Amino acid sequence: MGAGSRIDAAVTRSEIQNQFPMAQTDQTRSRTQSQQWFERARQSLVEGVNSPSRGAAVYSDGPILLERGRGSQVWDIDGNKYIDFMMSFGALIQGHAHPALVKIVSQAITEGSHFAAATSAEVEAAERFCRMVPSAEVVRFANTGSEATMLALRLARAHTGRNKFLKFEGHYHGWYDPYLLNAHSHPPEQLGSPENPARLPDSEGIPAAIFDDVVLAPWNDSAALQKVIAKHGHELAAVITEPIMANMGCILPRDGYLQQLRDLTSHCGALLILDEVVTGFRYAPGGCQEYYKVKPDLSTFGKALGGGFPVGAVAGPRSILERMRWGDKMVLHYGTFNGHRLTMKVIAENLDLLSAKDTHAKLHAIGNAAISGLRDMFRRRKVKAIVQGFGPMFQIYFTERDAIHDYRDYCAYADTKKYSRFIHKLLEQGIYMTPSNGLHWIISTAHTETDVQALVEAADQVCAGLS
């Protein structure tokens, strides 16, 4: 899943200073070279970046240019060191420059990075993938999460003979035209009613007719789900969902909701597509479908699968994926870089690392320690904030609510500007994180209890000046 949809407006430096006066610290940082390079970049790159989630739309003074990383730490072009809790929006599940992955890359590049031909590397990566993912009889590799979700929808339409699909408010499934509906946050008064959501395109340049086949519904609402399936189920090729709503921070499914989705789609003949581009291989070796014990018809992957290299994947039963077999009425899926040899080598090694005993238990333990420490700190400081999620992924919301349950809660009750100010101050304390509240804190296998302690202490210093 890409990060371009999860952008909250940047705040000015004066707003940051007024809301979060600088705590006493020796970590004030000069970013002169970052600013100079950003100005240079703006001459040849749109907004000076290659994705708006990296630029001035999110970072008030422009992006911090990172130059190198190792383990849980990164260094910017000015030489400042940070503990990285963004981890490339979740792609770096092993942290930066993991020795085993560095060794694999170093060896593979000398033999030829890519041939656009069949290789043993893609076989080994696919075998490991299918052993780990419960629903995967076979897998097809692509290059990004967006490509994977595009392919999944095409397969669903071919398999069912139907065209419409159900998408939930606030979910992001890549920048494919039909998915770009209600993925950004908006003022609550613009959202319409849960029974009849306003349809809010996320991009210009998309013909309105593209959305004719999209059924839009609120997520995490059992009654609303039953009604929309009763009305539209007979014409749906698929229902696509994130198992954990990762596009508005970290919003967990209500108890039984994913199983209800599974039951209702099975009953109406629609395929259930589980978008695990963010969650895959993170919560359990087989992703959220293993953790929550839900078997989708198709599932999509990216980010953590590639260990820092670009990849997407669609997995499921042969009866659906073999519609891509060459012949009449096939589902076409080309790609020069599909099964990229170097990436496949990395994936095989990465999945071996993730299969090791206690790997996910440690991810959960470190993440839960961070969550607990932050919650205790906010409580002690009497700051109205919640830390939502568990284990290897979570998010902070400045809100008086006890929980954020869905897109509408996020739009109405999450103080995203306050969150941005908070993160900008943490950056000055040596904690690297995106100021966009719609993303999430990521724990990698490289993070330690010492990193957690540093995070909590830095957050405590920032909150010392919080009114």
Steps between C-alpha positions, in 0.01 A plus 500: 500500500641840400533794730377774268143503634581554864584868511390753756583866443840615624512759776725800528805521725333771711199274557734224613684727744177640644340162555812308605758735656846350464593284798846537650719280286840490335358349182401813306595422141625697205350385172671751274608247240156334492348839425761581235453166325123538516523836324722337240256210460210736432671607179476152346233311702135596548482637856861386537397139570366188328200451728304774679523309830871593510478872431379831635139378506602300807832644623451867589855611411547253220625141518794369698737346246615163628839371388557167675353257749601203707281292725241727661690821431529746211724799433403807301716696259600737783629209710212496749410157636146378559327186622275408208143400583368559148711228336415595143127494576540141623715358221809452718381225731864394557618858558770669295785310335433166670827303463334193349319709238811704425690175438230368267485823301877526474528148365199516267593831336832359381314222317249726329216685666223422252441301183125538430507121473408202712745448789548263789486804732131560431424132564673507837324824599161361395552172689576685822209737446249218451627318809440809713172645369203278597282579197776481238489198274688708245636854477565754223765765564465858380698814584283706736201469727300710254573250222398213726161647588437588134565140403286363783198698385551392137515136609187539713305649211612228262421224749152621596390659174393808699637855484409682819705484817461629854758735645496640853528863603852598597672192358785545253580228248747681280461772240304297242212719379199307640654480847550875536174576673473622861856407593596847630357655814243776459298726732217296656231717343617391154468127560126453461315236701635150572203362307577717198865613514606798293729386219820703524761428229860520618648618172433712198531336161263210572179486292191495720378187320794306648321503834171363366608149596610595852270433796612710797429409862615586853742249657476326838120540505330160499146632445609719208690209346196273512285764332743575218559131428126434501456778244804451278641154576360338186693743275833510687809337356692570820518670834847638569614591850804561713487256794624782723415846371847635439408801288368703795775402741427166663132412542425146612201296379224451753472148640356269235487761225748332264325166540169670426654636181614150411157349563303766312724496193487122484121513517459755218769357272739797519870438552659632819826679421713556808743785439802401708743737330557668838419217742650204314778312684482758780256363758570132436706302247188476282376853567166609641317214330697267724469721807122547468440155348318633192542335161459746210442403139787726392757691697753763402842574644787746472711706741639256761511219243782675313712589801568843348476406132194582287260209458134409491330164508158343449430166664211259505368169363601360163139512385518881497863581429528255212268727307831669411605193301567592137205434273153615405319708762809528716565774757798690363783591735829607346803661663865528400601520864264233637707246692803729500789264574676715760171573680405131498833415664430756769145372552614143552754606762256744661231233534753259650581765761133561570440125536755471780368404841387787724546766230139618518483455876788748528336742258186492713690536827700806387193663347284436805772646723498818291121521511490444875775753565333769289161438660648529847681820404188665354302399808762640737525822299119524484516532122180410315644239267453132428743244359312257281614167362712218629837341443691602188271786386319778685397862482457795736183709480452826683134466590263489794346181364583161648555353153491581129287233336469612138552766234226724639648491849838593357361792299297633793710433809871459416693826541735446208658845520593446864649165407709666229634754749581220744697305239691806383620546857592131526713539189701757692543240774647241263186297431428455129133469409267644241284788624199357315249361751359273231809278509629288787796422723690192385706258708769302317712208611782753550321699771601444861379582849759780501329652195166480676641670807645779284164547326306526826754739651497720190118506494501584870732797439276629221188458713665686789422818308159390376210708629 
